[in-house]
Amino acid sequence: MNDNFVPLSKDCLTDMKSVQDTLYVLGGKWKMLIILSLRNGNRRYREIARSIPGISLRMLSKELKEMELNKLVVRTVYTDPVVLVEYTLTEYSETLWPIVGAMIHWAKNHKQVIR
Amino acid sequence: MNDNFVPLSKDCLTDMKSVQDTLYVLGGKWKMLIILSLRNGNRRYREIARSIPGISLRMLSKELKEMELNKLVVRTVYTDPVVLVEYTLTEYSETLWPIVGAMIHWAKNHKQVIR
């Protein structure tokens, strides 16, 4: 055992677990972009898909289902006059804005730093 | 063209790009955990590896190199009395705390919401 080894405090491991949990719910390439698209007013499946460069319909479907399970998105089916499916952000999804906002801010600053 | 289609504003596309940039620099399973480990005082390669459950030495090495390029981490080599390599967070890495802090906070709240 190395004398210089500093074990993580219980809290740090808890923090790691929390970051992992958040990455599990929000991670990957697409979920935050879907949230931005919905926030910008897109509601229908193909509208959302068209607004996100590079996403496949299959991936969008998978991501929306996971986001629904996590109460970030609501899927509403209208049947009159025709069947219409819409996705909207939940009020709860607003708890994500500190994360999304911080990421947007950070990227802009980082560009200046590494250029 | 669907009449209901709401095109993204230029700003929303810019925001998507920013989120993508941040995910590119910080994304994946490990980088934020490495930051938490370093912040908790771990400096040497094997200490860092031991503090993060499941990371391989090869992955840690790859991630640390990328983080060095992004000025988040500094690698210092001491040669006296023996060769010793240490990693520390840069002052600049502190700009990440709003993101990491928001993620830690969000996970704790989310657990209550979905249980």
gemmi code that builds the backbone of each chain (N, CA, C; Angstrom):
import gemmi

chains = {
    "A": [
        ("MET", (0.850, -1.205, 0.000), (0.000, 0.000, 0.000), (0.878, 1.244, 0.000)),
        ("ASN", (0.572, 2.134, -0.881), (1.354, 3.350, -1.044), (1.003, 4.366, 0.051)),
        ("ASP", (2.024, 4.868, 0.713), (1.784, 5.837, 1.799), (1.140, 7.117, 1.298)),
        ("ASN", (1.415, 7.431, 0.041), (0.873, 8.681, -0.499), (-0.598, 8.562, -0.893)),
        ("PHE", (-1.123, 7.369, -0.797), (-2.500, 7.167, -1.235), (-3.483, 7.920, -0.338)),
        ("VAL", (-4.254, 8.769, -0.942), (-5.284, 9.509, -0.206), (-6.627, 8.859, -0.534)),
        ("PRO", (-7.218, 8.164, 0.417), (-8.496, 7.532, 0.090), (-9.579, 8.576, -0.106)),
        ("LEU", (-10.518, 8.278, -0.962), (-11.640, 9.203, -1.148), (-12.498, 9.197, 0.100)),
        ("SER", (-12.969, 10.351, 0.437), (-13.907, 10.420, 1.550), (-15.204, 9.769, 1.112)),
        ("LYS", (-16.026, 9.419, 2.060), (-17.311, 8.837, 1.732), (-18.086, 9.780, 0.809)),
        ("ASP", (-18.007, 11.066, 1.110), (-18.730, 12.048, 0.310), (-18.267, 12.098, -1.134)),
        ("CYS", (-16.967, 11.925, -1.345), (-16.482, 11.986, -2.716), (-17.006, 10.798, -3.513)),
        ("LEU", (-17.042, 9.636, -2.886), (-17.610, 8.483, -3.585), (-19.092, 8.704, -3.853)),
        ("THR", (-19.769, 9.321, -2.889), (-21.178, 9.650, -3.094), (-21.314, 10.617, -4.264)),
        ("ASP", (-20.415, 11.595, -4.321), (-20.443, 12.553, -5.424), (-20.194, 11.861, -6.767)),
        ("MET", (-19.244, 10.939, -6.777), (-18.981, 10.191, -8.021), (-20.230, 9.449, -8.462)),
        ("LYS", (-20.890, 8.826, -7.488), (-22.102, 8.074, -7.795), (-23.179, 9.018, -8.350)),
        ("SER", (-23.277, 10.211, -7.763), (-24.278, 11.169, -8.241), (-23.982, 11.603, -9.678)),
        ("VAL", (-22.713, 11.916, -9.945), (-22.352, 12.305, -11.312), (-22.658, 11.162, -12.284)),
        ("GLN", (-22.341, 9.939, -11.866), (-22.645, 8.783, -12.718), (-24.143, 8.645, -12.966)),
        ("ASP", (-24.923, 8.869, -11.910), (-26.383, 8.776, -12.064), (-26.892, 9.815, -13.064)),
        ("THR", (-26.387, 11.042, -12.939), (-26.826, 12.098, -13.857), (-26.395, 11.777, -15.286)),
        ("LEU", (-25.158, 11.310, -15.440), (-24.691, 10.944, -16.785), (-25.536, 9.804, -17.350)),
        ("TYR", (-25.973, 8.926, -16.469), (-26.784, 7.802, -16.917), (-28.124, 8.296, -17.473)),
        ("VAL", (-28.702, 9.304, -16.811), (-30.012, 9.808, -17.244), (-29.882, 10.776, -18.425)),
        ("LEU", (-28.837, 11.585, -18.407), (-28.711, 12.667, -19.402), (-27.589, 12.473, -20.396)),
        ("GLY", (-26.762, 11.470, -20.154), (-25.533, 11.342, -20.931), (-25.775, 10.938, -22.377)),
        ("GLY", (-24.695, 10.708, -23.051), (-24.778, 10.349, -24.459), (-24.854, 11.619, -25.303)),
        ("LYS", (-24.922, 11.400, -26.599), (-24.826, 12.531, -27.529), (-26.109, 13.331, -27.641)),
        ("TRP", (-27.265, 12.728, -27.338), (-28.507, 13.306, -27.853), (-29.462, 13.949, -26.861)),
        ("LYS", (-29.524, 13.455, -25.635), (-30.633, 13.868, -24.760), (-30.693, 15.369, -24.525)),
        ("MET", (-29.556, 15.965, -24.311), (-29.584, 17.410, -24.043), (-29.995, 18.182, -25.298)),
        ("LEU", (-29.618, 17.655, -26.451), (-30.020, 18.318, -27.699), (-31.525, 18.190, -27.904)),
        ("ILE", (-32.079, 17.060, -27.536), (-33.534, 16.879, -27.628), (-34.234, 17.877, -26.706)),
        ("ILE", (-33.688, 18.043, -25.518), (-34.269, 19.007, -24.583), (-34.234, 20.418, -25.169)),
        ("LEU", (-33.116, 20.783, -25.773), (-33.026, 22.114, -26.397), (-34.035, 22.259, -27.530)),
        ("SER", (-34.193, 21.215, -28.313), (-35.138, 21.264, -29.421), (-36.571, 21.436, -28.916)),
        ("LEU", (-36.933, 20.658, -27.902), (-38.291, 20.759, -27.334), (-38.493, 22.138, -26.719)),
        ("ARG", (-37.475, 22.624, -26.082), (-37.598, 23.936, -25.461), (-37.798, 25.019, -26.516)),
        ("ASN", (-37.259, 24.740, -27.690), (-37.395, 25.722, -28.763), (-38.733, 25.601, -29.497)),
        ("GLY", (-39.617, 24.744, -29.008), (-40.971, 24.705, -29.550), (-41.288, 23.529, -30.446)),
        ("ASN", (-40.321, 22.692, -30.733), (-40.623, 21.513, -31.540), (-41.363, 20.492, -30.693)),
        ("ARG", (-42.408, 19.877, -31.290), (-43.244, 18.959, -30.525), (-43.427, 17.627, -31.228)),
        ("ARG", (-43.426, 17.648, -32.536), (-43.730, 16.407, -33.250), (-42.448, 15.689, -33.613)),
        ("TYR", (-42.610, 14.377, -33.635), (-41.494, 13.487, -33.844), (-40.529, 13.927, -34.955)),
        ("ARG", (-41.097, 14.157, -36.139), (-40.231, 14.486, -37.260), (-39.671, 15.908, -37.195)),
        ("GLU", (-40.417, 16.777, -36.546), (-39.887, 18.129, -36.315), (-38.640, 18.070, -35.432)),
        ("ILE", (-38.781, 17.275, -34.360), (-37.649, 17.159, -33.427), (-36.452, 16.559, -34.159)),
        ("ALA", (-36.727, 15.486, -34.908), (-35.646, 14.821, -35.645), (-34.956, 15.792, -36.607)),
        ("ARG", (-35.771, 16.564, -37.318), (-35.196, 17.471, -38.316), (-34.350, 18.572, -37.673)),
        ("SER", (-34.686, 18.904, -36.435), (-33.996, 20.024, -35.797), (-32.641, 19.637, -35.204)),
        ("ILE", (-32.371, 18.322, -35.150), (-31.116, 17.875, -34.531), (-30.239, 17.211, -35.582)),
        ("PRO", (-29.205, 17.902, -36.031), (-28.373, 17.354, -37.103), (-27.778, 16.005, -36.725)),
        ("GLY", (-28.032, 15.020, -37.565), (-27.362, 13.727, -37.405), (-28.108, 12.671, -36.608)),
        ("ILE", (-29.220, 13.015, -35.957), (-29.916, 11.998, -35.161), (-30.762, 11.114, -36.076)),
        ("SER", (-30.798, 9.827, -35.773), (-31.658, 8.927, -36.554), (-33.019, 8.828, -35.867)),
        ("LEU", (-34.040, 8.467, -36.628), (-35.382, 8.342, -36.054), (-35.407, 7.264, -34.967)),
        ("ARG", (-34.661, 6.217, -35.200), (-34.626, 5.132, -34.244), (-34.009, 5.576, -32.916)),
        ("MET", (-32.925, 6.338, -33.031), (-32.265, 6.835, -31.826), (-33.167, 7.827, -31.096)),
        ("LEU", (-33.811, 8.704, -31.855), (-34.718, 9.678, -31.242), (-35.820, 8.971, -30.462)),
        ("SER", (-36.377, 7.937, -31.060), (-37.445, 7.185, -30.414), (-36.970, 6.572, -29.099)),
        ("LYS", (-35.795, 5.967, -29.148), (-35.214, 5.341, -27.962), (-34.984, 6.389, -26.862)),
        ("GLU", (-34.419, 7.502, -27.250), (-34.087, 8.546, -26.270), (-35.357, 9.135, -25.657)),
        ("LEU", (-36.365, 9.388, -26.493), (-37.612, 9.962, -25.974), (-38.274, 9.022, -24.968)),
        ("LYS", (-38.216, 7.722, -25.254), (-38.808, 6.754, -24.317), (-38.103, 6.808, -22.962)),
        ("GLU", (-36.786, 6.863, -22.997), (-36.032, 6.924, -21.741), (-36.331, 8.224, -20.995)),
        ("MET", (-36.463, 9.299, -21.746), (-36.731, 10.593, -21.120), (-38.139, 10.635, -20.522)),
        ("GLU", (-39.050, 9.921, -21.142), (-40.402, 9.813, -20.598), (-40.371, 9.059, -19.259)),
        ("LEU", (-39.625, 7.962, -19.229), (-39.501, 7.191, -17.981), (-38.907, 8.036, -16.862)),
        ("ASN", (-38.034, 8.953, -17.237), (-37.402, 9.815, -16.231), (-38.174, 11.110, -15.991)),
        ("LYS", (-39.386, 11.151, -16.484), (-40.308, 12.272, -16.233), (-39.828, 13.619, -16.767)),
        ("LEU", (-38.994, 13.566, -17.789), (-38.506, 14.801, -18.389), (-39.387, 15.239, -19.549)),
        ("VAL", (-40.076, 14.287, -20.135), (-40.836, 14.512, -21.355), (-42.210, 13.855, -21.206)),
        ("VAL", (-43.213, 14.504, -21.754), (-44.547, 13.896, -21.786), (-44.950, 13.645, -23.237)),
        ("ARG", (-45.510, 12.463, -23.472), (-45.989, 12.088, -24.800), (-47.505, 12.171, -24.756)),
        ("THR", (-48.074, 12.973, -25.650), (-49.527, 13.113, -25.684), (-50.035, 12.659, -27.044)),
        ("VAL", (-51.067, 11.824, -27.022), (-51.651, 11.340, -28.275), (-53.023, 11.984, -28.464)),
        ("TYR", (-53.174, 12.713, -29.559), (-54.472, 13.274, -29.942), (-55.065, 12.381, -31.031)),
        ("THR", (-56.383, 12.173, -30.970), (-56.966, 11.289, -31.988), (-57.984, 12.007, -32.862)),
        ("ASP", (-58.194, 13.285, -32.570), (-59.224, 14.002, -33.317), (-58.620, 15.287, -33.893)),
        ("PRO", (-58.660, 15.554, -35.153), (-59.314, 14.775, -36.200), (-58.469, 13.609, -36.708)),
        ("VAL", (-57.152, 13.707, -36.524), (-56.317, 12.574, -36.937), (-55.401, 12.234, -35.763)),
        ("VAL", (-54.810, 11.079, -35.861), (-53.879, 10.715, -34.783), (-52.635, 11.587, -34.865)),
        ("LEU", (-52.307, 12.167, -33.737), (-51.183, 13.093, -33.686), (-50.472, 12.851, -32.359)),
        ("VAL", (-49.183, 12.666, -32.438), (-48.406, 12.445, -31.209), (-47.504, 13.644, -30.976)),
        ("GLU", (-47.555, 14.177, -29.781), (-46.698, 15.317, -29.465), (-45.876, 15.053, -28.210)),
        ("TYR", (-44.698, 15.598, -28.221), (-43.828, 15.511, -27.049), (-43.609, 16.908, -26.497)),
        ("THR", (-43.717, 17.022, -25.196), (-43.411, 18.313, -24.560), (-42.574, 18.079, -23.308)),
        ("LEU", (-41.836, 19.107, -22.938), (-41.047, 19.034, -21.704), (-41.968, 19.121, -20.498)),
        ("THR", (-41.645, 18.413, -19.467), (-42.394, 18.535, -18.213), (-41.885, 19.750, -17.431)),
        ("GLU", (-42.680, 20.147, -16.473), (-42.223, 21.218, -15.594), (-40.953, 20.755, -14.862)),
        ("TYR", (-40.949, 19.489, -14.528), (-39.781, 18.946, -13.819), (-38.487, 19.093, -14.623)),
        ("SER", (-38.603, 19.023, -15.933), (-37.384, 19.111, -16.768), (-36.653, 20.441, -16.569)),
        ("GLU", (-37.375, 21.418, -16.036), (-36.710, 22.705, -15.796), (-35.583, 22.615, -14.774)),
        ("THR", (-35.627, 21.556, -13.958), (-34.525, 21.374, -12.998), (-33.199, 21.116, -13.714)),
        ("LEU", (-33.288, 20.819, -15.020), (-32.055, 20.559, -15.781), (-31.351, 21.817, -16.236)),
        ("TRP", (-32.033, 22.953, -16.203), (-31.425, 24.138, -16.799), (-30.126, 24.591, -16.159)),
        ("PRO", (-29.950, 24.412, -14.859), (-28.623, 24.754, -14.316), (-27.498, 23.959, -14.989)),
        ("ILE", (-27.770, 22.682, -15.289), (-26.738, 21.862, -15.944), (-26.554, 22.306, -17.394)),
        ("VAL", (-27.664, 22.390, -18.116), (-27.573, 22.728, -19.541), (-26.989, 24.139, -19.711)),
        ("GLY", (-27.471, 25.057, -18.892), (-26.967, 26.429, -18.972), (-25.474, 26.495, -18.683)),
        ("ALA", (-25.037, 25.756, -17.659), (-23.614, 25.762, -17.309), (-22.782, 25.160, -18.443)),
        ("MET", (-23.322, 24.157, -19.125), (-22.578, 23.536, -20.229), (-22.458, 24.492, -21.420)),
        ("ILE", (-23.529, 25.223, -21.696), (-23.496, 26.185, -22.803), (-22.473, 27.280, -22.497)),
        ("HIS", (-22.548, 27.780, -21.282), (-21.626, 28.841, -20.872), (-20.175, 28.356, -20.930)),
        ("TRP", (-19.952, 27.153, -20.444), (-18.583, 26.646, -20.354), (-17.960, 26.482, -21.744)),
        ("ALA", (-18.727, 25.947, -22.669), (-18.204, 25.711, -24.020), (-17.743, 27.020, -24.660)),
        ("LYS", (-18.529, 28.071, -24.465), (-18.187, 29.355, -25.081), (-16.882, 29.881, -24.517)),
        ("ASN", (-16.732, 29.775, -23.204), (-15.501, 30.221, -22.581), (-14.315, 29.343, -22.981)),
        ("HIS", (-14.555, 28.033, -23.032), (-13.463, 27.093, -23.320), (-12.853, 27.338, -24.699)),
        ("LYS", (-13.687, 27.720, -25.630), (-13.205, 28.028, -26.979), (-12.131, 29.118, -26.952)),
        ("GLN", (-12.364, 30.116, -26.117), (-11.379, 31.199, -25.982), (-10.088, 30.675, -25.360)),
        ("VAL", (-10.237, 29.773, -24.395), (-9.091, 29.320, -23.625), (-8.145, 28.452, -24.450)),
        ("ILE", (-8.698, 27.563, -25.270), (-7.804, 26.619, -25.950), (-7.408, 27.059, -27.358)),
        ("ARG", (-7.872, 28.165, -27.810), (-7.507, 28.524, -29.193), (-6.101, 29.116, -29.269)),
    ],
    "B": [
        ("MET", (-43.671, 20.462, -46.659), (-43.212, 21.082, -45.394), (-44.397, 21.200, -44.436)),
        ("ASN", (-44.173, 20.726, -43.235), (-45.225, 20.728, -42.226), (-45.409, 22.137, -41.645)),
        ("ASP", (-46.665, 22.591, -41.631), (-46.931, 23.943, -41.115), (-46.589, 24.088, -39.644)),
        ("ASN", (-46.675, 22.963, -38.945), (-46.397, 23.020, -37.513), (-44.906, 23.069, -37.185)),
        ("PHE", (-44.100, 22.919, -38.210), (-42.661, 22.867, -37.966), (-42.130, 24.217, -37.479)),
        ("VAL", (-41.544, 24.186, -36.310), (-40.935, 25.403, -35.774), (-39.424, 25.286, -35.955)),
        ("PRO", (-38.861, 26.054, -36.864), (-37.417, 25.914, -37.044), (-36.668, 26.418, -35.819)),
        ("LEU", (-35.522, 25.820, -35.553), (-34.722, 26.305, -34.433), (-34.176, 27.673, -34.763)),
        ("SER", (-34.149, 28.499, -33.762), (-33.519, 29.802, -33.955), (-32.020, 29.584, -34.077)),
        ("LYS", (-31.351, 30.547, -34.631), (-29.909, 30.445, -34.757), (-29.287, 30.204, -33.378)),
        ("ASP", (-29.812, 30.864, -32.372), (-29.272, 30.700, -31.029), (-29.418, 29.296, -30.493)),
        ("CYS", (-30.535, 28.651, -30.841), (-30.732, 27.295, -30.333), (-29.726, 26.354, -30.961)),
        ("LEU", (-29.459, 26.541, -32.258), (-28.435, 25.708, -32.893), (-27.063, 25.990, -32.286)),
        ("THR", (-26.819, 27.251, -31.973), (-25.558, 27.598, -31.315), (-25.489, 26.919, -29.952)),
        ("ASP", (-26.602, 26.926, -29.247), (-26.634, 26.269, -27.938), (-26.390, 24.766, -28.064)),
        ("MET", (-27.003, 24.169, -29.086), (-26.771, 22.729, -29.310), (-25.289, 22.471, -29.546)),
        ("LYS", (-24.679, 23.334, -30.362), (-23.262, 23.168, -30.665), (-22.433, 23.298, -29.381)),
        ("SER", (-22.815, 24.249, -28.528), (-22.074, 24.444, -27.276), (-22.186, 23.222, -26.367)),
        ("VAL", (-23.409, 22.697, -26.256), (-23.592, 21.504, -25.430), (-22.763, 20.346, -25.997)),
        ("GLN", (-22.773, 20.217, -27.318), (-21.967, 19.162, -27.947), (-20.475, 19.338, -27.659)),
        ("ASP", (-20.029, 20.600, -27.735), (-18.613, 20.870, -27.454), (-18.245, 20.470, -26.027)),
        ("THR", (-19.123, 20.842, -25.089), (-18.844, 20.504, -23.694), (-18.859, 19.000, -23.487)),
        ("LEU", (-19.843, 18.319, -24.098), (-19.895, 16.857, -23.986), (-18.653, 16.233, -24.614)),
        ("TYR", (-18.160, 16.858, -25.660), (-16.966, 16.337, -26.323), (-15.751, 16.402, -25.388)),
        ("VAL", (-15.659, 17.503, -24.643), (-14.504, 17.683, -23.751), (-14.673, 16.913, -22.439)),
        ("LEU", (-15.892, 16.866, -21.921), (-16.128, 16.303, -20.580), (-16.910, 15.015, -20.574)),
        ("GLY", (-17.438, 14.651, -21.742), (-18.387, 13.549, -21.790), (-17.749, 12.198, -21.524)),
        ("GLY", (-18.529, 11.183, -21.677), (-18.058, 9.839, -21.407), (-18.195, 9.523, -19.929)),
        ("LYS", (-17.807, 8.315, -19.601), (-18.045, 7.833, -18.238), (-17.068, 8.373, -17.206)),
        ("TRP", (-15.863, 8.792, -17.644), (-14.784, 8.892, -16.664), (-14.289, 10.288, -16.297)),
        ("LYS", (-14.339, 11.233, -17.216), (-13.601, 12.479, -16.969), (-14.053, 13.214, -15.710)),
        ("MET", (-15.341, 13.280, -15.497), (-15.809, 13.994, -14.304), (-15.414, 13.253, -13.032)),
        ("LEU", (-15.368, 11.919, -13.121), (-14.943, 11.150, -11.942), (-13.461, 11.379, -11.666)),
        ("ILE", (-12.669, 11.503, -12.731), (-11.244, 11.795, -12.557), (-11.074, 13.161, -11.894)),
        ("ILE", (-11.876, 14.109, -12.318), (-11.813, 15.443, -11.720), (-12.153, 15.376, -10.228)),
        ("LEU", (-13.182, 14.622, -9.890), (-13.542, 14.482, -8.474), (-12.413, 13.810, -7.686)),
        ("SER", (-11.797, 12.813, -8.282), (-10.698, 12.122, -7.603), (-9.521, 13.066, -7.361)),
        ("LEU", (-9.155, 13.830, -8.394), (-8.038, 14.777, -8.248), (-8.376, 15.846, -7.215)),
        ("ARG", (-9.618, 16.265, -7.236), (-10.017, 17.297, -6.292), (-9.950, 16.777, -4.858)),
        ("ASN", (-10.114, 15.472, -4.737), (-10.072, 14.883, -3.399), (-8.649, 14.592, -2.936)),
        ("GLY", (-7.681, 15.006, -3.744), (-6.296, 14.912, -3.282), (-5.462, 13.826, -3.924)),
        ("ASN", (-6.056, 12.995, -4.746), (-5.256, 11.973, -5.414), (-4.426, 12.620, -6.518)),
        ("ARG", (-3.139, 12.201, -6.615), (-2.238, 12.828, -7.568), (-1.515, 11.814, -8.451)),
        ("ARG", (-1.255, 10.660, -7.896), (-0.452, 9.704, -8.655), (-1.359, 8.751, -9.409)),
        ("TYR", (-0.824, 8.363, -10.541), (-1.543, 7.539, -11.487), (-2.336, 6.397, -10.855)),
        ("ARG", (-1.649, 5.588, -10.057), (-2.323, 4.421, -9.489), (-3.296, 4.781, -8.363)),
        ("GLU", (-2.996, 5.877, -7.687), (-3.947, 6.372, -6.677), (-5.266, 6.760, -7.349)),
        ("ILE", (-5.124, 7.493, -8.443), (-6.322, 7.947, -9.156), (-7.107, 6.732, -9.648)),
        ("ALA", (-6.366, 5.792, -10.241), (-7.026, 4.587, -10.769), (-7.759, 3.841, -9.666)),
        ("ARG", (-7.099, 3.694, -8.527), (-7.711, 2.931, -7.427), (-8.954, 3.602, -6.875)),
        ("SER", (-8.988, 4.928, -7.004), (-10.101, 5.666, -6.393), (-11.370, 5.644, -7.248)),
        ("ILE", (-11.242, 5.193, -8.489), (-12.400, 5.208, -9.393), (-12.799, 3.785, -9.746)),
        ("PRO", (-13.878, 3.300, -9.150), (-14.261, 1.908, -9.386), (-14.483, 1.615, -10.870)),
        ("GLY", (-13.773, 0.624, -11.376), (-14.038, 0.144, -12.727), (-13.191, 0.740, -13.838)),
        ("ILE", (-12.386, 1.760, -13.559), (-11.598, 2.356, -14.649), (-10.356, 1.487, -14.897)),
        ("SER", (-9.996, 1.346, -16.159), (-8.764, 0.614, -16.474), (-7.608, 1.605, -16.568)),
        ("LEU", (-6.391, 1.113, -16.369), (-5.222, 1.996, -16.428), (-5.101, 2.620, -17.813)),
        ("ARG", (-5.421, 1.843, -18.809), (-5.322, 2.334, -20.185), (-6.303, 3.477, -20.440)),
        ("MET", (-7.523, 3.315, -19.945), (-8.531, 4.346, -20.113), (-8.132, 5.596, -19.332)),
        ("LEU", (-7.644, 5.403, -18.119), (-7.220, 6.546, -17.305), (-6.139, 7.341, -18.029)),
        ("SER", (-5.185, 6.638, -18.594), (-4.092, 7.291, -19.306), (-4.621, 8.112, -20.491)),
        ("LYS", (-5.525, 7.535, -21.248), (-6.119, 8.207, -22.402), (-6.874, 9.469, -21.951)),
        ("GLU", (-7.664, 9.324, -20.913), (-8.483, 10.436, -20.438), (-7.597, 11.559, -19.899)),
        ("LEU", (-6.573, 11.199, -19.131), (-5.685, 12.231, -18.565), (-4.984, 13.010, -19.673)),
        ("LYS", (-4.590, 12.324, -20.731), (-3.934, 13.013, -21.855), (-4.877, 14.030, -22.487)),
        ("GLU", (-6.117, 13.611, -22.699), (-7.097, 14.529, -23.292), (-7.363, 15.714, -22.372)),
        ("MET", (-7.430, 15.433, -21.087), (-7.698, 16.503, -20.122), (-6.520, 17.481, -20.040)),
        ("GLU", (-5.314, 16.955, -20.251), (-4.130, 17.817, -20.282), (-4.212, 18.761, -21.494)),
        ("LEU", (-4.577, 18.211, -22.635), (-4.705, 19.032, -23.847), (-5.754, 20.124, -23.665)),
        ("ASN", (-6.767, 19.835, -22.871), (-7.817, 20.819, -22.632), (-7.546, 21.700, -21.416)),
        ("LYS", (-6.300, 21.621, -20.926), (-5.835, 22.500, -19.842), (-6.588, 22.319, -18.533)),
        ("LEU", (-7.139, 21.135, -18.346), (-7.859, 20.867, -17.095), (-6.932, 20.243, -16.057)),
        ("VAL", (-5.878, 19.623, -16.551), (-4.984, 18.841, -15.697), (-3.543, 19.173, -16.068)),
        ("VAL", (-2.675, 19.202, -15.063), (-1.247, 19.372, -15.329), (-0.510, 18.117, -14.880)),
        ("ARG", (0.404, 17.681, -15.713), (1.242, 16.517, -15.412), (2.618, 17.038, -15.052)),
        ("THR", (3.083, 16.677, -13.868), (4.401, 17.136, -13.437), (5.288, 15.927, -13.194)),
        ("VAL", (6.505, 15.977, -13.750), (7.444, 14.871, -13.557), (8.559, 15.330, -12.623)),
        ("TYR", (8.715, 14.646, -11.506), (9.831, 14.885, -10.591), (10.864, 13.795, -10.830)),
        ("THR", (12.136, 14.160, -10.754), (13.158, 13.132, -11.010), (14.062, 12.900, -9.804)),
        ("ASP", (13.837, 13.646, -8.734), (14.702, 13.522, -7.578), (13.863, 13.264, -6.329)),
        ("PRO", (14.064, 12.226, -5.564), (15.126, 11.226, -5.714), (14.798, 10.128, -6.729)),
        ("VAL", (13.526, 9.936, -6.991), (13.171, 8.933, -8.009), (12.190, 9.583, -8.967)),
        ("VAL", (11.996, 8.963, -10.096), (11.039, 9.517, -11.045), (9.624, 9.361, -10.490)),
        ("LEU", (8.917, 10.469, -10.485), (7.579, 10.489, -9.914), (6.717, 11.366, -10.806)),
        ("VAL", (5.584, 10.848, -11.216), (4.685, 11.635, -12.062), (3.427, 11.971, -11.262)),
        ("GLU", (3.081, 13.229, -11.263), (1.869, 13.632, -10.547), (0.922, 14.410, -11.456)),
        ("TYR", (-0.332, 14.228, -11.195), (-1.357, 14.985, -11.918), (-2.092, 15.883, -10.937)),
        ("THR", (-2.288, 17.109, -11.329), (-3.095, 18.012, -10.498), (-4.056, 18.796, -11.378)),
        ("LEU", (-5.123, 19.246, -10.756), (-6.084, 20.084, -11.477), (-5.496, 21.472, -11.681)),
        ("THR", (-5.791, 22.070, -12.803), (-5.385, 23.458, -13.043), (-6.390, 24.400, -12.374)),
        ("GLU", (-5.957, 25.632, -12.243), (-6.881, 26.639, -11.726), (-8.074, 26.756, -12.684)),
        ("TYR", (-7.772, 26.628, -13.963), (-8.834, 26.733, -14.970), (-9.920, 25.669, -14.778)),
        ("SER", (-9.530, 24.511, -14.287), (-10.520, 23.425, -14.134), (-11.644, 23.823, -13.180)),
        ("GLU", (-11.376, 24.839, -12.353), (-12.432, 25.279, -11.425), (-13.661, 25.823, -12.154)),
        ("THR", (-13.478, 26.215, -13.405), (-14.641, 26.676, -14.188), (-15.652, 25.541, -14.402)),
        ("LEU", (-15.206, 24.303, -14.130), (-16.124, 23.172, -14.316), (-17.071, 22.965, -13.156)),
        ("TRP", (-16.792, 23.585, -12.008), (-17.601, 23.258, -10.825), (-19.077, 23.570, -10.957)),
        ("PRO", (-19.438, 24.632, -11.655), (-20.884, 24.822, -11.842), (-21.560, 23.624, -12.517)),
        ("ILE", (-20.869, 23.007, -13.476), (-21.447, 21.837, -14.146), (-21.462, 20.633, -13.216)),
        ("VAL", (-20.310, 20.349, -12.633), (-20.210, 19.161, -11.773), (-21.140, 19.302, -10.563)),
        ("GLY", (-21.135, 20.495, -9.968), (-22.000, 20.732, -8.813), (-23.475, 20.568, -9.169)),
        ("ALA", (-23.862, 21.100, -10.317), (-25.260, 20.988, -10.743), (-25.626, 19.517, -10.991)),
        ("MET", (-24.678, 18.746, -11.506), (-24.964, 17.328, -11.761), (-25.118, 16.546, -10.466)),
        ("ILE", (-24.274, 16.858, -9.499), (-24.368, 16.180, -8.199), (-25.716, 16.509, -7.544)),
        ("HIS", (-26.045, 17.777, -7.576), (-27.294, 18.221, -6.973), (-28.498, 17.579, -7.674)),
        ("TRP", (-28.455, 17.561, -8.988), (-29.587, 17.047, -9.757), (-29.849, 15.569, -9.479)),
        ("ALA", (-28.769, 14.787, -9.416), (-28.924, 13.340, -9.191), (-29.612, 13.073, -7.870)),
        ("LYS", (-29.234, 13.837, -6.849), (-29.818, 13.614, -5.520), (-31.316, 13.894, -5.537)),
        ("ASN", (-31.679, 14.973, -6.198), (-33.092, 15.322, -6.303), (-33.852, 14.303, -7.167)),
        ("HIS", (-33.221, 13.894, -8.262), (-33.889, 12.997, -9.206), (-34.263, 11.663, -8.549)),
        ("LYS", (-33.403, 11.204, -7.665), (-33.669, 9.963, -6.950), (-35.002, 10.028, -6.200)),
        ("GLN", (-35.264, 11.169, -5.600), (-36.528, 11.352, -4.884), (-37.708, 11.346, -5.864)),
        ("VAL", (-37.484, 11.945, -7.025), (-38.572, 12.138, -7.982), (-39.032, 10.828, -8.605)),
        ("ILE", (-38.083, 9.965, -8.960), (-38.485, 8.773, -9.716), (-38.716, 7.546, -8.847)),
        ("ARG", (-38.493, 7.641, -7.563), (-38.683, 6.416, -6.758), (-40.155, 6.142, -6.498)),
    ],
}
model = gemmi.Model(1)
for chain_id, residues in chains.items():
    chain = gemmi.Chain(chain_id)
    for i, (resn, *xyz) in enumerate(residues, 1):
        res = gemmi.Residue()
        res.name, res.seqid = resn, gemmi.SeqId(i, " ")
        for name, pos in zip(("N", "CA", "C"), xyz):
            atom = gemmi.Atom()
            atom.name, atom.element = name, gemmi.Element(name[0])
            atom.pos, atom.b_iso = gemmi.Position(*pos), 0.0
            res.add_atom(atom)
        chain.add_residue(res)
    model.add_chain(chain)
structure = gemmi.Structure()
structure.add_model(model)
structure.setup_entities()
